[in-house]
Amino acid sequence: MSDQGTILIIDDDESLVEMLVAFLEREGWSVDHAFDGRKGLDRATRRPPDAVVLDVMLPGMSGFDVLRALRVKSSVPVIMLTARGDETDRIVGLELGADDYLPKPFNPRELAARLRAILRRVAPDDAPTLSQNGLHMERQSRRVTLDQEAINLTGAEFAILERLMLANGEVVSKDDLCRHALGRELLPYDRSVDTHISRLRGKLGESSAGQPRIQSIRGRGYVLIDGD
């Protein structure tokens, strides 16, 4: 068993998959793979991996459909592989619950860095729980409730909400949120953080004052309001 965990690659490019399996195994992961969407979804649900690398274009079932079905049952971290320059695929993937994306072609070292970043979200020893106006986060178990009702978050959504709660009402920049949630610098024209925030707003709903719980501060970033 790998020290770093298990990665599932779902991609129909057999030569690319062969290269990634060899590289990631040398980096310390155990790697499984599937060459079409349906088999990939079956493997992801029967033997849940620690992270999924998912291509958009797949035979039998598209990567978007795989992600949509997977998110019904699992919050496993997912990195989407998209065509370089195709902004639409990136945004759709993030809106469906992908944690991050990587445009093809890419350096396998970049993929390994992205995987380490999304798998590094381990709660520190201090402040094991966070609470704010009915919102409660158990950082070790990664459980979030709002007014005692469980909220299902992806890994990136959890990390962004964690950073906002730790800020205790202070504004957090998009660059800071990107580093904390995705483990990388925010790229020019990168809407990853904005898309994750949009999904979080939908899941958290409005405060008692009828405002989004996460507010955008122009030119500065985002803040989690107290709701009063």
C-alpha positions in Angstrom: 0.0 0.0 0.0 1.3 3.5 -0.9 2.4 5.9 1.8 0.7 8.7 -0.1 -2.6 7.0 -1.0 -4.4 5.8 -4.1 -5.0 7.8 -7.3 -7.6 6.8 -9.9 -6.9 8.0 -13.4 -9.8 8.0 -15.9 -8.6 8.8 -19.4 -8.8 7.1 -22.7 -5.3 8.1 -23.8 -3.6 4.8 -23.1 0.0 6.1 -23.6 -0.7 9.1 -21.3 -2.1 6.9 -18.7 0.8 4.4 -18.9 3.2 7.3 -18.4 1.3 8.8 -15.5 0.9 5.5 -13.7 4.7 4.9 -13.9 5.5 8.5 -12.8 3.0 8.7 -9.9 4.0 5.2 -8.6 7.6 6.4 -8.5 6.4 9.4 -6.5 4.9 7.1 -3.9 1.2 6.6 -4.9 -0.7 3.5 -5.7 -2.4 4.1 -9.0 -5.5 2.6 -10.6 -6.9 3.5 -14.0 -9.9 3.2 -16.4 -10.1 4.0 -20.0 -13.8 4.9 -20.2 -16.2 6.9 -18.1 -18.5 4.1 -17.0 -15.7 1.8 -15.8 -14.1 4.8 -14.1 -17.2 5.7 -12.2 -17.7 2.0 -11.2 -14.1 1.8 -9.8 -14.4 5.2 -8.0 -17.6 4.0 -6.2 -16.6 0.4 -5.5 -13.1 1.1 -4.4 -13.0 4.8 -3.4 -9.5 6.3 -4.1 -7.9 9.2 -2.3 -8.2 11.4 -5.4 -9.4 11.1 -9.0 -7.7 12.5 -12.2 -10.6 12.8 -14.7 -10.4 13.6 -18.4 -13.3 15.6 -19.9 -13.5 13.8 -23.2 -14.2 10.1 -22.5 -15.9 7.3 -24.5 -19.2 5.9 -23.2 -19.7 8.6 -20.5 -18.2 12.0 -20.5 -16.0 13.3 -17.7 -18.7 15.8 -16.8 -21.3 13.0 -16.4 -18.9 10.9 -14.3 -18.2 13.9 -12.1 -21.9 14.6 -11.7 -22.7 11.0 -10.7 -19.7 10.8 -8.4 -20.7 14.0 -6.5 -24.0 12.4 -5.6 -22.2 9.8 -3.5 -18.7 11.2 -2.8 -16.6 14.3 -2.0 -13.4 12.7 -3.2 -11.0 15.3 -4.6 -11.1 15.5 -8.4 -8.7 17.1 -10.8 -10.2 17.6 -14.3 -8.0 17.3 -17.4 -9.2 19.9 -20.0 -8.2 21.0 -23.4 -5.7 23.9 -23.3 -7.5 27.2 -23.8 -11.0 25.8 -23.3 -12.3 28.0 -20.5 -15.8 26.6 -20.8 -14.8 23.1 -19.9 -12.8 24.4 -16.8 -15.8 26.4 -15.5 -18.3 23.6 -16.1 -16.0 21.2 -14.3 -15.6 23.5 -11.3 -19.3 24.2 -11.2 -20.0 20.4 -11.1 -17.7 20.0 -8.1 -14.2 19.4 -9.4 -11.5 20.7 -7.0 -9.1 21.9 -9.7 -8.3 21.5 -13.3 -5.1 21.0 -15.4 -5.0 21.8 -19.1 -3.5 19.3 -21.5 -0.6 18.9 -22.4 0.9 19.1 -18.9 4.1 18.2 -17.1 3.4 15.2 -14.8 5.3 16.9 -12.1 2.6 19.6 -12.1 -0.1 17.0 -11.7 1.8 15.5 -8.8 2.1 18.9 -7.2 -1.6 19.5 -7.6 -2.4 16.1 -6.1 -0.1 16.7 -3.1 -1.8 20.1 -2.6 -5.4 18.8 -2.5 -4.4 15.8 -0.4 -2.5 17.9 2.1 -5.6 19.3 3.7 -5.1 17.8 7.2 -6.5 19.5 10.2 -3.8 20.9 12.6 -3.8 20.0 16.2 -5.0 23.4 17.4 -8.6 24.6 17.0 -10.0 21.2 16.0 -13.5 22.8 15.6 -14.7 26.1 14.3 -18.1 27.8 14.9 -19.7 30.9 13.6 -23.4 31.8 13.8 -24.9 28.3 13.5 -22.1 27.1 11.2 -20.0 24.4 12.8 -16.9 22.7 11.3 -15.1 19.6 12.7 -11.8 19.9 11.0 -10.5 16.4 11.8 -13.5 14.5 10.5 -14.2 17.2 7.9 -17.8 17.5 8.9 -19.7 20.7 8.5 -23.2 21.5 9.8 -25.4 24.6 9.5 -28.0 24.9 12.2 -27.3 21.2 13.0 -28.0 20.1 9.4 -25.1 18.4 7.6 -23.7 20.1 4.5 -21.8 18.1 1.9 -18.7 20.0 0.7 -16.0 19.1 -1.8 -12.4 19.2 -0.6 -11.8 22.6 -2.2 -15.1 24.0 -0.8 -14.2 22.8 2.7 -10.7 24.3 2.5 -12.1 27.7 1.4 -14.7 27.8 4.1 -12.1 26.7 6.7 -9.9 29.6 5.7 -12.8 32.1 5.8 -13.8 30.9 9.3 -10.3 31.1 10.6 -10.2 34.7 9.4 -12.9 35.5 11.9 -14.6 38.2 10.0 -11.5 39.6 8.2 -11.3 39.8 4.4 -9.3 37.0 2.8 -7.8 37.6 -0.7 -8.4 35.3 -3.6 -4.7 34.6 -3.8 -4.7 33.4 -0.1 -7.8 31.3 -0.7 -6.2 29.7 -3.8 -3.0 28.8 -2.0 -5.0 27.4 1.0 -7.5 25.4 -1.0 -5.6 24.4 -4.1 -2.0 24.7 -3.0 -1.0 26.9 -5.9 -0.8 30.6 -6.9 -3.8 32.2 -8.5 -3.3 32.4 -12.3 -4.3 35.3 -14.5 -8.0 35.1 -15.5 -8.3 32.1 -13.2 -11.9 31.8 -11.9 -11.5 28.6 -9.8 -11.9 30.4 -6.5 -14.9 32.4 -7.7 -16.6 29.2 -8.9 -16.0 27.4 -5.6 -17.3 30.4 -3.7 -20.4 30.5 -5.9 -21.1 26.8 -5.0 -20.4 27.5 -1.4 -22.9 30.3 -1.3 -25.6 28.1 -2.8 -25.0 25.4 -0.1 -24.8 27.9 2.8 -27.8 29.9 1.8 -28.5 33.4 3.2 -27.9 34.8 6.6 -30.7 35.8 9.0 -30.3 39.3 7.5 -31.1 37.9 4.0 -27.6 38.3 2.7 -25.2 35.8 1.2 -23.0 34.4 4.1 -20.0 34.9 1.9 -19.6 38.5 0.6 -17.3 39.8 -2.1 -15.2 42.9 -1.2 -14.2 44.5 -4.5 -10.5 44.5 -5.1 -9.8 42.7 -1.8 -11.3 39.3 -1.7 -14.1 37.5 0.3 -15.4 37.6 3.9 -17.7 35.3 5.9 -20.2 37.5 7.6 -21.7 36.8 11.0 -25.2 37.1 9.7 -26.6 39.6 12.3 
